[in-house]
Amino acid sequence: MTLATVVILAAALACFAVRLAVGPTLADRTIALNGIVLVGMGGIAAYAAHTGNGAFLPAVVALALVGPIANGMIARFIERRG
C-alpha cells in the first residue's frame, strides 16, 4: 500500500472515531460507525490491490451488501424512538 493511502485512511478513521465518541445523537454515532466500516473496507481493498491477494475481498462484498440493510434498520429504530 502506498503511504498516501494509509495516511488518508488513518485520518478518516480518526475523524470517525472522534465522531463516534463525541457525537451528541444516536444518528451521529450510527453514521460514524458506518464510516469506520467503510474505512475498513477501503483498507482491505487497498491491501488486496497492493499484494494481489484477494482472499478477503468476499468479506468486503458481504459488508457492502449487509451495510445498507443495517443502516435502514437503525434509521427505523431512531425514527420510532423519537
N, CA and C of each residue as an Amber inpcrd file, in Angstrom:
protein
   246
   0.8420000  -1.1760000   0.0000000   0.0000000   0.0000000   0.0000000
   0.8880000   1.2400000   0.0000000   0.4350000   2.2160000  -0.6810000
   1.2180000   3.4350000  -0.6760000   1.0030000   4.1830000   0.6280000
   1.9470000   4.9850000   0.9450000   1.8820000   5.7520000   2.1890000
   0.7020000   6.7180000   2.1850000   0.4080000   7.2920000   1.0350000
  -0.7020000   8.2480000   0.9590000  -2.0370000   7.5740000   1.2900000
  -2.2250000   6.3620000   0.8180000  -3.4640000   5.6360000   1.1030000
  -3.6090000   5.3710000   2.5920000  -2.5320000   4.9350000   3.2100000
  -2.5630000   4.6370000   4.6420000  -2.8370000   5.9020000   5.4500000
  -2.2190000   6.9910000   5.0750000  -2.4050000   8.2500000   5.8060000
  -3.8490000   8.7400000   5.6780000  -4.4070000   8.6770000   4.4850000
  -5.7800000   9.1430000   4.2780000  -6.7690000   8.2600000   5.0300000
  -6.5810000   6.9470000   4.9710000  -7.4830000   6.0530000   5.7010000
  -7.3500000   6.2400000   7.2130000  -6.1390000   6.4560000   7.6960000
  -5.9440000   6.6720000   9.1300000  -6.5870000   7.9850000   9.5780000
  -6.4780000   9.0230000   8.7600000  -7.1080000  10.3010000   9.1040000
  -8.6270000  10.1650000   9.1210000  -9.1750000   9.4640000   8.1400000
 -10.6230000   9.2530000   8.1190000 -11.0720000   8.4350000   9.3200000
 -10.3020000   7.4150000   9.6770000 -10.6360000   6.5940000  10.8350000
 -10.6100000   7.4220000  12.1140000  -9.6240000   8.2930000  12.2530000
  -9.5380000   9.1430000  13.4420000 -10.7320000  10.0890000  13.5260000
 -11.1110000  10.6710000  12.4000000 -12.2660000  11.5790000  12.4000000
 -13.5480000  10.8420000  12.7640000 -13.7380000   9.6470000  12.2070000
 -14.9330000   8.8760000  12.5360000 -14.9170000   8.4230000  13.9890000
 -13.7520000   8.0920000  14.5250000 -13.6640000   7.6770000  15.9250000
 -14.0240000   8.8250000  16.8600000 -13.5920000  10.0280000  16.5140000
 -13.9590000  11.1930000  17.3230000 -15.4670000  11.4140000  17.2740000
 -16.0490000  11.2990000  16.0900000 -17.4970000  11.4800000  15.9690000
 -18.2480000  10.3880000  16.7260000 -17.7090000   9.1870000  16.7460000
 -18.3410000   8.0930000  17.4800000 -18.3150000   8.3650000  18.9800000
 -17.2230000   8.9220000  19.4710000 -17.0900000   9.1830000  20.9040000
 -17.8360000  10.4400000  21.3360000 -17.8380000  11.4710000  20.4950000
 -18.3720000  12.7670000  20.8870000 -19.8090000  12.9780000  20.4290000
 -20.1940000  12.2970000  19.3560000 -21.4910000  12.5420000  18.7170000
 -22.6370000  12.6800000  19.6950000 -23.3420000  13.7890000  19.6540000
 -24.3890000  14.0090000  20.6490000 -25.6260000  13.1430000  20.4360000
 -25.8760000  12.6840000  19.2230000 -27.0870000  11.9050000  18.9820000
 -26.7380000  10.4970000  18.5310000 -27.7270000   9.6490000  18.5950000
 -27.5530000   8.2750000  18.1440000 -27.3100000   8.2230000  16.6360000
 -27.9140000   9.1320000  15.8960000 -27.7020000   9.1770000  14.4490000
 -26.2490000   9.5090000  14.1200000 -25.6300000  10.4250000  14.8610000
 -24.2180000  10.7450000  14.6510000 -23.3390000   9.5270000  14.8930000
 -23.6370000   8.8050000  15.9270000 -22.8420000   7.6200000  16.2410000
 -23.0380000   6.5200000  15.1940000 -24.2390000   6.4000000  14.6840000
 -24.5140000   5.4160000  13.6460000 -23.7520000   5.7370000  12.3690000
 -23.7530000   6.9970000  11.9850000 -23.0210000   7.4120000  10.7920000
 -21.5260000   7.2020000  10.9890000 -21.0210000   7.4830000  12.1810000
 -19.5990000   7.2790000  12.4600000 -19.2370000   5.8030000  12.3910000
 -20.0730000   4.9510000  12.9270000 -19.8000000   3.5160000  12.8790000
 -19.8360000   3.0040000  11.4460000 -20.7670000   3.4990000  10.6560000
 -20.8160000   3.1420000   9.2440000 -19.5550000   3.6240000   8.5250000
 -19.0870000   4.8010000   8.8560000 -17.8550000   5.3130000   8.2540000
 -16.6420000   4.4760000   8.6170000 -16.5840000   4.0050000   9.8570000
 -15.4750000   3.1580000  10.2790000 -15.4860000   1.8450000   9.4940000
 -16.6770000   1.2950000   9.2720000 -16.7770000   0.0750000   8.4680000
 -16.3280000   0.3430000   7.0370000 -16.7010000   1.4820000   6.4830000
 -16.2770000   1.8300000   5.1320000 -14.7670000   2.0200000   5.0370000
 -14.1690000   2.6160000   6.0460000 -12.7170000   2.7700000   6.0540000
 -12.0440000   1.4000000   6.1150000 -12.6020000   0.5060000   6.9070000
 -12.0630000  -0.8490000   6.9620000 -12.1750000  -1.5630000   5.6270000
 -13.3000000  -1.3790000   4.9580000 -13.4700000  -1.9690000   3.6330000
 -12.4640000  -1.3890000   2.6430000 -12.2400000  -0.0910000   2.7350000
 -11.2430000   0.5350000   1.8650000  -9.8470000   0.0270000   2.1460000
  -9.5390000  -0.1860000   3.4170000  -8.2280000  -0.7300000   3.7770000
  -8.0290000  -2.1390000   3.2500000  -9.0600000  -2.9540000   3.3520000
  -8.9620000  -4.3210000   2.8260000  -8.7900000  -4.2960000   1.3100000
  -9.5490000  -3.4410000   0.6360000  -9.4400000  -3.3510000  -0.8160000
  -8.0650000  -2.8210000  -1.2380000  -7.5420000  -1.8410000  -0.5240000
  -6.2170000  -1.3100000  -0.8480000  -5.1340000  -2.3560000  -0.6100000
  -5.2790000  -3.1260000   0.4550000  -4.3120000  -4.1950000   0.7290000
  -4.3650000  -5.2610000  -0.3650000  -5.5730000  -5.6040000  -0.7980000
  -5.7140000  -6.5960000  -1.8610000  -5.1030000  -6.0880000  -3.1710000
  -5.2900000  -4.8140000  -3.4630000  -4.7140000  -4.2490000  -4.6770000
  -3.1930000  -4.1980000  -4.5950000  -2.6720000  -3.9360000  -3.4170000
  -1.2200000  -3.8320000  -3.2500000  -0.5380000  -5.1960000  -3.3380000
  -1.1230000  -6.2010000  -2.7030000  -0.4750000  -7.5070000  -2.6510000
  -0.9120000  -8.4420000  -3.7710000  -2.0490000  -8.1740000  -4.3850000
  -2.5700000  -9.0820000  -5.3910000  -3.2700000 -10.2910000  -4.7920000
  -3.4620000 -10.2810000  -3.4850000  -4.1200000 -11.3700000  -2.7740000
  -5.5570000 -10.9430000  -2.4650000  -6.5080000 -11.5830000  -3.1040000
  -7.9030000 -11.2050000  -2.9210000  -8.6530000 -12.1010000  -1.9640000
  -7.9680000 -12.6590000  -0.9790000  -8.6040000 -13.6150000  -0.0660000
  -9.7030000 -12.9730000   0.7780000  -9.5650000 -11.7000000   1.1090000
 -10.5440000 -11.0490000   1.9760000 -11.5850000 -10.2430000   1.2090000
 -11.5330000 -10.2460000  -0.1040000 -12.4950000  -9.4700000  -0.8790000
 -13.9360000  -9.9680000  -0.7360000 -14.1890000 -11.2640000  -0.5490000
 -15.5810000 -11.6630000  -0.2780000 -16.1450000 -11.0360000   1.0000000
 -15.2970000 -10.7930000   1.9850000 -15.7630000 -10.1170000   3.1970000
 -16.1790000  -8.6800000   2.8870000 -15.4550000  -8.0260000   1.9920000
 -15.8150000  -6.6630000   1.5930000 -17.1610000  -6.6730000   0.8760000
 -17.3660000  -7.6430000   0.0130000 -18.6380000  -7.7460000  -0.7090000
 -19.7840000  -8.0100000   0.2720000 -19.5620000  -8.8790000   1.2360000
 -20.6040000  -9.1700000   2.2280000 -20.9430000  -7.9300000   3.0510000
 -19.9370000  -7.1850000   3.4660000 -20.1960000  -5.9530000   4.2180000
 -20.9160000  -4.9250000   3.3640000 -20.5790000  -4.8600000   2.0930000
 -21.2440000  -3.9140000   1.1990000 -22.7110000  -4.2830000   0.9990000
 -23.0210000  -5.5650000   1.0480000 -24.4060000  -5.9830000   0.8760000
 -25.2240000  -5.8390000   2.1500000 -24.6160000  -6.0570000   3.3080000
 -25.3280000  -6.0200000   4.5740000 -25.4180000  -4.5940000   5.1310000
 -24.4740000  -3.7400000   4.7990000 -24.4150000  -2.3880000   5.3490000
 -25.6810000  -1.5650000   5.1650000 -26.2270000  -1.4650000   3.9580000
 -27.4480000  -0.6620000   3.7840000 -28.6440000  -1.2210000   4.5530000
 -28.7100000  -2.5260000   4.6850000 -29.8150000  -3.1270000   5.4430000
 -29.7030000  -2.7330000   6.9110000 -28.4990000  -2.8140000   7.4490000
 -28.2920000  -2.4310000   8.8510000 -28.5860000  -0.9530000   9.0660000
 -28.1740000  -0.1120000   8.1420000 -28.4550000   1.3200000   8.2780000
 -29.9540000   1.5940000   8.2460000 -30.6750000   0.8870000   7.3920000
 -32.1250000   1.0520000   7.3490000 -32.7870000   0.6230000   8.6450000
 -32.3230000  -0.4650000   9.2250000 -32.8890000  -0.9250000  10.4910000
 -32.6170000   0.0690000  11.6080000 -31.4140000   0.6170000  11.6520000
 -31.0780000   1.5980000  12.6880000 -31.8820000   2.8800000  12.4860000
 -32.0330000   3.2990000  11.2310000 -32.8220000   4.5060000  10.9570000
 -34.2730000   4.3210000  11.3790000 -34.8230000   3.1430000  11.1330000
 -36.1980000   2.8790000  11.5510000 -36.3210000   2.8890000  13.0690000
 -35.3180000   2.3410000  13.7530000 -35.3140000   2.3510000  15.2210000
 -35.2690000   3.7790000  15.7450000 -34.4130000   4.6060000  15.1680000
 -34.2890000   6.0020000  15.6110000 -35.5970000   6.7450000  15.3440000
 -36.2220000   6.4960000  14.1960000 -37.4580000   7.1870000  13.8530000
 -38.5890000   6.8290000  14.8210000 -38.6960000   5.5770000  15.1850000
 -39.7490000   5.1600000  16.1130000 -39.4860000   5.6380000  17.5380000
 -38.2190000   5.7840000  17.8570000 -37.8520000   6.1700000  19.2160000
 -38.1110000   7.6440000  19.4890000 -37.9110000   8.4810000  18.5020000
 -38.0250000   9.8740000  18.8580000 -38.6160000  10.7300000  17.8180000
